[in-house]
Amino acid sequence: MDPDVSDRLEVVRRKLDVGECGTRRHKGWSPGSDEHARGILKKWRYRSRRVPEGRGSPWNRFLPRKLQRLTPLHDDLVELAVREWHGARLCNLQELLERCSGIQDGSRSVVVEWDAKWINPLSLASKGWEFSSSDHKGRMVCRCQSCRKTIVLDLRLEEASSEYLRQSYWVNGVSKGHSACCPWRNVQFDLEKEYYLHKSNLVHDIERIKKAVSKPCSASKAEKCPGTFPADQLTQLKKVFHYNGDDQLLSLLVRGYEPIGDAVVRCSACFRNAFLRNCSALNYHESWCRYREENKLAEMILSSLPLDLESCGKPDSVEKRLHNLETYLEEL
């Protein structure tokens, strides 16, 4: 050790009155008093907790026996509810779309005219029902993941049936089909705010389109069909998404369709398939679909984004971006 460093350490040791063993020398100090102090600290630092014992106690095979009694200091009530009522995420849009897609796919073997208000894949999914099975007689079995109850729906319900009959079918069959303690019995997914087009959920469509145009797609190589958007509107949308590819793909995405092959497209909200060559002439969306008005999404995107389209792609100043954000939040 450097002699200068050794001398300085010796000076510090003398000032702190520390011995060679590194223990502070105090008058009246003894090993017994140190043990007593540690006992007091240990008593007030830890608090005994009630741990389940016996055969019903949880056993973690990855921990040694002495650590089996260690439990978390708190429980996440949300996670406990999710484990108890699996599938009861009342505000999860992705799970709603998965249930809706399953019901739509499960009923393809039957010619059915869905009711726009009461009985359709979206309304069933909004009450927590998912497809289980169907038969050739037009009957479909739906199952709730939370309460494990099942209901049988007659898909060939007469189209001329009264409004009262359809509402009664919804209340007594769809809503009351859940168990008494099931969360879906008295609660429904908020379709107006979370599913249908609204400024608050417009970000989901922007992310969907941005993700689709950033990867190669076979729709641009398929047969061409006339567009349904004005040329100037498509030009503005291409600037918004920084897209320089085929106009047909962007037109399909903004109208809610997604290519699933060279000649077939599928709606991303009502999950109805259509031939690409007929998309420009006919509206294949269901009557309850969020993209039923095919031009609405494009108009909302162009009107909601406070951007100067001539300067798209150029970085704006922080002050301008904050001003745009403030304006957008005030309009919500």
C-alpha positions in Angstrom: 0.0 0.0 0.0 1.2 3.5 -0.7 2.7 4.9 2.5 0.8 8.2 2.1 -2.5 6.3 1.8 -1.6 4.2 4.9 -0.8 7.4 6.9 -4.1 9.0 6.0 -6.0 5.9 6.9 -4.3 5.8 10.3 -5.3 9.4 10.9 -8.9 8.6 10.0 -8.8 5.5 12.3 -7.6 7.6 15.3 -10.2 10.2 14.7 -13.0 7.7 14.5 -11.6 5.7 17.4 -11.8 2.4 15.5 -9.6 -0.5 16.4 -7.6 -2.8 14.2 -10.5 -5.3 14.0 -12.8 -2.6 12.5 -15.1 -2.4 15.6 -16.0 0.9 17.1 -14.8 1.2 20.7 -17.4 2.6 23.0 -17.4 2.8 26.7 -19.6 0.3 28.3 -19.9 -1.9 25.1 -20.2 -5.6 25.5 -21.2 -8.5 23.2 -24.3 -9.1 25.3 -25.7 -5.7 24.6 -25.2 -6.1 20.9 -27.2 -9.4 20.9 -30.0 -7.8 22.9 -30.2 -4.9 20.3 -30.4 -7.3 17.4 -33.2 -9.2 19.2 -35.2 -6.1 19.6 -34.8 -5.1 15.9 -35.7 -8.6 14.7 -38.9 -8.6 16.9 -40.3 -5.3 15.4 -39.0 -5.8 11.9 -40.9 -9.0 11.1 -44.5 -9.7 11.8 -46.0 -13.2 11.9 -48.6 -14.0 9.3 -51.2 -16.7 9.0 -50.2 -19.3 6.5 -52.5 -22.2 5.5 -51.2 -25.5 6.7 -52.0 -29.1 6.1 -52.9 -30.9 2.8 -54.8 -27.8 1.5 -51.7 -25.5 1.8 -50.1 -24.6 -1.5 -46.8 -26.4 -2.2 -44.2 -25.1 -4.6 -42.0 -27.9 -5.9 -39.3 -25.4 -7.0 -38.7 -24.1 -3.5 -37.0 -25.9 -0.5 -39.1 -26.9 2.5 -37.9 -24.0 4.6 -39.2 -21.5 2.0 -42.6 -23.0 1.5 -44.3 -20.8 4.1 -43.2 -17.6 2.3 -46.1 -15.9 0.7 -46.6 -12.5 -1.0 -47.3 -9.5 1.2 -50.4 -8.6 -0.8 -52.8 -10.1 -3.3 -53.7 -8.5 -6.7 -57.5 -8.4 -6.5 -57.8 -8.0 -10.3 -55.7 -11.1 -10.9 -57.8 -13.0 -8.3 -61.0 -12.0 -10.1 -59.5 -13.1 -13.5 -58.5 -16.5 -12.2 -61.9 -17.0 -10.5 -63.9 -15.7 -13.6 -61.8 -16.7 -16.5 -62.9 -14.8 -19.7 -64.6 -12.0 -17.8 -62.5 -9.1 -19.1 -65.3 -6.8 -19.7 -63.3 -4.1 -21.6 -60.9 -6.2 -23.7 -61.6 -5.4 -27.4 -59.3 -8.1 -28.7 -61.2 -10.9 -26.8 -64.5 -9.4 -28.0 -63.3 -9.7 -31.6 -62.0 -13.2 -31.1 -65.4 -14.3 -29.7 -67.2 -12.5 -32.6 -65.0 -14.2 -35.2 -65.6 -17.6 -33.7 -69.4 -17.2 -33.8 -69.3 -15.9 -37.4 -67.0 -18.8 -38.5 -69.1 -21.3 -36.7 -72.4 -20.2 -38.4 -71.0 -20.2 -42.0 -72.6 -23.6 -42.7 -76.1 -22.2 -42.1 -77.8 -19.5 -44.2 -78.8 -17.0 -41.5 -79.9 -13.3 -41.6 -78.6 -11.8 -38.4 -80.7 -9.3 -36.5 -79.0 -6.0 -36.5 -80.0 -5.1 -33.0 -80.6 -8.2 -30.8 -79.2 -11.5 -32.1 -75.9 -11.3 -34.0 -72.3 -12.4 -33.5 -71.4 -9.0 -32.1 -74.2 -8.8 -29.5 -73.6 -12.4 -28.4 -69.8 -11.7 -28.0 -70.6 -8.5 -26.1 -72.4 -10.6 -23.5 -69.4 -13.0 -23.0 -70.7 -15.9 -25.2 -68.4 -17.8 -27.5 -69.0 -20.4 -30.2 -69.1 -24.1 -29.0 -70.8 -26.1 -31.7 -73.5 -26.2 -34.4 -75.6 -28.7 -36.2 -77.3 -29.1 -39.7 -80.7 -28.0 -38.2 -79.5 -24.4 -37.7 -78.9 -24.7 -34.0 -75.8 -23.2 -32.4 -74.5 -23.8 -28.9 -72.6 -20.9 -27.2 -70.7 -21.2 -24.0 -69.6 -18.7 -21.4 -66.0 -19.1 -20.3 -66.7 -17.5 -16.9 -69.7 -19.4 -15.6 -69.4 -22.4 -18.0 -73.1 -22.1 -18.9 -74.3 -22.9 -22.4 -77.2 -21.7 -24.5 -78.8 -23.0 -27.7 -79.7 -20.5 -30.3 -82.0 -21.2 -33.2 -80.3 -19.5 -36.2 -83.4 -20.0 -38.4 -85.5 -17.7 -36.3 -88.2 -16.3 -38.6 -87.2 -13.0 -40.0 -90.7 -11.7 -39.7 -90.8 -12.3 -36.0 -91.9 -9.3 -33.9 -89.5 -6.9 -32.1 -91.0 -8.0 -28.8 -90.2 -11.7 -29.5 -86.6 -10.9 -30.5 -86.1 -8.7 -27.4 -87.6 -11.5 -25.2 -85.2 -13.9 -26.8 -82.3 -11.6 -25.9 -83.4 -11.0 -22.3 -84.4 -14.5 -21.3 -81.9 -16.5 -23.4 -78.8 -14.4 -23.9 -78.7 -12.3 -20.8 -80.3 -14.7 -18.2 -78.4 -17.7 -19.7 -75.5 -16.8 -17.4 -75.4 -18.0 -13.9 -76.6 -15.6 -11.1 -73.1 -14.7 -10.0 -71.5 -14.4 -13.5 -70.3 -10.9 -14.3 -71.7 -11.1 -17.8 -75.3 -11.5 -16.6 -75.8 -7.8 -15.8 -72.9 -6.2 -17.7 -72.3 -5.8 -21.5 -69.2 -4.8 -23.4 -69.5 -1.0 -24.2 -69.9 -1.2 -28.0 -70.6 2.4 -28.6 -67.3 3.6 -27.1 -65.0 0.6 -27.7 -66.2 -1.1 -30.9 -68.0 1.4 -33.2 -65.9 4.2 -34.8 -65.1 7.0 -32.4 -62.3 9.4 -31.9 -61.3 7.7 -28.7 -60.7 4.3 -30.4 -59.4 5.6 -33.8 -55.9 4.7 -32.8 -56.7 1.0 -33.2 -57.5 1.5 -36.9 -54.5 3.6 -37.4 -52.2 1.0 -35.9 -54.0 -1.8 -37.9 -53.5 0.1 -41.2 -49.9 1.1 -40.4 -49.0 -2.5 -39.6 -50.6 -3.8 -42.7 -49.0 -1.4 -45.1 -45.5 -2.0 -43.6 -45.4 -5.7 -44.7 -45.7 -7.3 -48.1 -49.2 -8.3 -49.2 -50.5 -10.4 -52.0 -53.4 -8.1 -52.7 -51.2 -5.7 -54.6 -50.4 -8.5 -57.0 -54.0 -9.7 -57.5 -56.4 -8.6 -60.1 -57.2 -4.9 -60.1 -60.6 -3.5 -59.3 -61.9 0.1 -59.5 -61.3 2.2 -56.5 -64.0 3.7 -54.3 -62.1 6.7 -52.9 -61.4 9.9 -54.7 -57.8 10.3 -55.9 -57.1 13.3 -53.7 -58.3 11.5 -50.6 -56.1 8.5 -51.3 -53.2 10.8 -51.9 -53.7 12.4 -48.5 -54.1 9.0 -46.8 -50.8 7.8 -48.4 -49.1 10.9 -46.9 -50.5 10.2 -43.5 -49.3 6.6 -43.4 -46.1 7.3 -45.4 -47.1 4.7 -47.9 -46.0 4.7 -51.5 -47.4 1.3 -52.6 -50.5 0.2 -54.4 -53.7 2.2 -54.0 -55.9 -0.8 -53.9 -54.4 -2.2 -50.7 -54.7 1.1 -48.9 -58.3 1.5 -50.1 -59.2 -2.0 -48.8 -57.6 -1.4 -45.4 -59.4 2.0 -44.9 -62.7 0.3 -45.8 -62.1 -2.3 -43.1 -61.0 -5.2 -45.2 -57.9 -7.3 -44.9 -56.6 -9.5 -47.7 -56.5 -13.2 -46.9 -55.5 -14.4 -50.4 -55.0 -13.3 -54.0 -58.8 -12.9 -54.6 -60.5 -13.0 -51.2 -60.7 -10.3 -48.5 -62.1 -10.4 -45.0 -63.6 -7.7 -42.8 -61.6 -7.1 -39.6 -64.7 -6.2 -37.6 -67.6 -8.4 -38.7 -65.3 -11.2 -40.2 -67.3 -11.6 -43.4 -65.5 -12.9 -46.5 -65.8 -11.4 -49.9 -64.3 -11.7 -53.4 -61.9 -9.0 -54.3 -63.4 -8.3 -57.7 -66.8 -7.5 -56.1 -65.7 -5.3 -53.2 -65.8 -2.0 -55.2 -69.4 -2.5 -56.3 -71.0 -4.1 -53.3 -70.9 -3.5 -49.5 -70.2 -6.9 -47.9 -70.1 -5.6 -44.3 -72.8 -6.8 -41.9 -75.5 -4.3 -40.9 -74.1 -4.2 -37.4 -70.4 -3.8 -38.5 -68.4 -0.8 -37.5 -67.3 -0.3 -41.1 -70.8 -0.4 -42.6 -70.3 3.2 -43.7 -67.2 2.5 -45.8 -66.0 6.1 -46.2 -66.5 7.1 -42.6 -63.1 5.8 -41.4 -61.1 7.7 -44.0 -63.0 10.9 -43.2 -62.4 10.6 -39.5 -58.7 10.0 -40.0 -58.2 13.0 -42.2 -60.3 15.2 -40.0 -59.0 14.1 -36.6 -55.3 14.3 -37.4 -54.3 18.0 -37.1 -51.4 17.7 -39.6 -50.3 19.8 -42.5 -50.3 17.1 -45.2 -47.7 19.0 -47.2 -45.2 18.6 -44.4 -45.9 14.9 -43.6 -42.7 13.1 -43.0 -40.8 16.2 -41.8 -40.1 16.5 -38.1 -42.0 19.2 -36.4 -40.8 21.2 -33.5 -41.7 20.2 -29.9 -43.9 23.3 -29.5 -45.9 22.4 -32.6 -46.4 18.8 -31.6 -47.5 19.9 -28.1 -49.9 22.4 -29.6 -51.4 19.6 -31.9 -51.7 17.3 -28.9 -53.5 20.0 -26.8 -55.9 20.7 -29.7 -56.6 17.1 -30.1 -57.3 16.5 -26.4 -59.6 19.5 -26.3 -61.7 18.1 -29.1 -62.2 14.7 -27.3 
